[in-house]
């Protein structure tokens, strides 16, 4: 019987625009938890620093608007960024 691999989300940090740490997000409740954590943020601009599955850390500027939900997918973001840089 084959076992299914687990892919828990890695932790990440959210910084205010002035560079101060706003929140460290664990992003999983156990070692095999694959559900990302939902974080409610006040309207504003933030920098999110996270490790991608491909390795390395990425820093993204995120703007939160009233009533808007933002989903960050680092691996998708990296693919689009690499394509636009070619």
C-alpha positions, 0 to 999 in steps of 0.5 A, a space after each residue: 500500500 502506497 503512502 501519500 506524502 504530506 506537504 505542510 505549509 512553512 512558517 512565515 513572517 509579516 512585517 509592517 511597511 516600516 520594517 517592524 515585525 507584525 506577526 510570525 505565522 506558524 502556518 500549520 497545527 501539526 507536522 502533517 497538516 496541509 491546511 494553511 492558516 488564515 490571518 486577518 490583517 488590518 487594511 495596509 501594506 505589508 511585507 511577507 517573508 516566506 520559504 518556497 518549496 523550491 528553496 530559498 526565501 522570498 519577500 513579497 509586498 502585499 497590499 490589503 484592501 477593505 473586504 479583500 482576501 489575498 492568497 499567496 502562493 509562493 511557487 506560483 508567484 516564483 513561476 510568474 516572476 521568472 517568466 516575466 524576467 526572461 
